[in-house]
Amino acid sequence: MASVSFYPNQPRRLRDAMRLVGWIAVCLLMVPVAIVFPILTVVSVVLFIGFSFRSSAVATGSAIAVVLGIFGWMNSMKGISGDWAWYTQHFILLQHLDFSQYWGQRIGPFTIKTTEPTYYLTSFVISRLSDGNVSALAWGVSALIYIPLGVSVGLISTKIAKVPMHVGIATLIALMVGVTFTLTTQLVRQEIAGALVVLGFVLFYFEARVIGILVAVLGVFSHNSALVPFTVIIATYWFAISRGRLAWGRVALLSCVFLAVGLAYLLVGPGFDYYQSGESVGEISLIVIVMDISILLVFMFVRSRLEEPKHFLDILAAVAIVYSGFLIGVSLAPTPFLRMYFYVELFRTLMVGVIVCALLRLRYGMLWAVPMLLMAIVYVEMRIRVSPFSYGGGVVAHIFKPFAFLN
């Protein structure tokens, strides 16, 4: 006679109990790590939870939160030097100065342009709300840069990647590599302008055309130089696409037109003084230029093998090429070239996001995730190392900062 078990669910209950014990053991082992390395623990938990959800929006949000959390913290601890010095001085001044007495006025050697209210009004509001706390300004500036760019990459990545985790990884890496972190509190108004122009561009593609244009215009009103990439995007959108496909002849023509615009800027525009004097406040490393060309070439290869969002990827490729024509035109004068080359970051950020998504879609694509993330961290560390600014250590040093030394 066969024996009858009065506990048919015993093996399942045993497995559940063992699984519970295992999770408890892992949590107990993590406690010392969490105590010693709280930042590492928080970053890991946020990414783990965010990437576990079956939502691209949540994955994107967790990636933005981590990048903004680390870089915002580092910016708030940055030594005050370079352009950040006058930004903070004016920020403190706005505690007591009425905005009408500031906007459009000459403050020391700087004229506060009436055509660039976006940043100045934001700085005024943060100054009044925080009682002139410079750390609050650093966090505010960081948020105005990384949130729009992160949302932009997340929206485009969602069209390419089918797995929410892939969207989060792409956003994380794109924000680290696409944005030059060390310039976020140096070329402040340009960084904000670029981020808003990118978001406006992406929203326009997602059929939120009125909102997209308004956001992009806010970017131009943060720094008027953003009018050039804004115009390139509009011109390329309306002229470079023929019958739903990229017309390379039209792209070449537009590149020549904007090359002429760049030369005109030097010969008859404000760049003429730079052209005559040869003045330069720095230079673009040949390594950076080669890196950007390589990213563009890889993007062109990847773009030809992606079906969605084909139209957007065609426009992005054309915009990058047309804007390169303008850069060639202004390249004779180091300072305008340096300032305007900055906007290459707009295209770099989106392209890196697309490339990462394409790699993760491969059969064993997730094997690329860790190497790409490590390369992104190394890139940021190298940027910080060659920067003249002090952050109290690099990204790795901040992530692994022990609890005893947090301040």
CORVEN-V85179 format. One line per field, one symbol per residue. phi: phi as a letter, one per 40 degrees, with the letter a starting at -180 (. if undefined). psi: psi as a letter, one per 20 degrees, with the letter a starting at -180 (. if undefined). burial: I if it has 16 or more other ideal C-beta (glycine too) atoms within 10 Angstrom, else O. A space follows every 10 residues. Layout:
phi = ???
psi = ???
burial = ???
//
This chain:
phi = .ccbccbccd dccccccccc cccccccccc dcccccbccd ccdccccccc ccccaccccc cccccccccc ccccccbccc agcccccccc ccccdbcccc cbcgccbgcb bccccbcdcc cccccccccb fgcccccccc cdcccccdcc cccccccccc ccbddccccc cdcccccccc dcccbbcdcc ccdccccccc dccdccgccc cdcccccdcc ccaccccccc cdccccdcbc bbfgbccccc cccccccccc ccccdccbcc cccccccgca biaccccccc cccccccccc ccdcbbcbcd cccccccccc cccccccccc ccbdcdcccc cdccddcccc ccdcccdccc ccdbccccdc dccccccccc cccccccccb bghccccccc ccdcbca
psi = pqqppjmhjg gghgghghgg gghgggghhi ghghggmhgg gggggggggg ihqlphgggg ghggggghgg hggghiiqqo rbhhghghgh ghhihipqhh igpiroocip popijliggh hghgghgghj lkohhhgggg gggighgggg gggggghhhg qiphhhgggg ggghhghgpn giihkfmghg ggggghgggg gghghkjmgg ggggghhhgh igohhihghg hggggggihi ppljqpohgh ggghghghgh gghhhhhiai igghgghjqp jaqpqhgggg ghgggggggh gghijphpng gghggggggg gghhgghhhj ihogghgggh hhihhghggg gggggggggi irgkhihigg ghgghggggg ggghhiqiqp jkragghghj pqhhjp.
burial = OOOOOOOOOO OOOOOOOOOO OOOOOOOOOO OOOIOOIOII IIIIOIIOOI IOOOOIIIII IIIIIIIIII IIIIIIOIOO OIOIOOIIOI IIIIOOOOIO OIOOOOOOOO OIOOOIIIII IIIIOIIOOI OIIIOIIIII IIOIIIIIII IIIIIIIIII IOIIIIIIII IIIIIIIIII IIIIIIIIII IIIIIIIIII IIIIIOOOOO OIIOIIIIII IIIOIIIIII IIIOIIIOII IOOOOIIOOI IOOIIOIIIO IIIOIIOOIO IOOIIOOOOO OOOIOOOOOO OIOOIIOIIO OIIOOOOOIO OIIIIIIIII IIIIIIIOII IIIIIIIIII IIIIIIIIII IIIIIIIIII IOOOIOOOIO OIOOOIIOII OOIIOOIOIO IOOIIOOIIO IOOOOOO
//
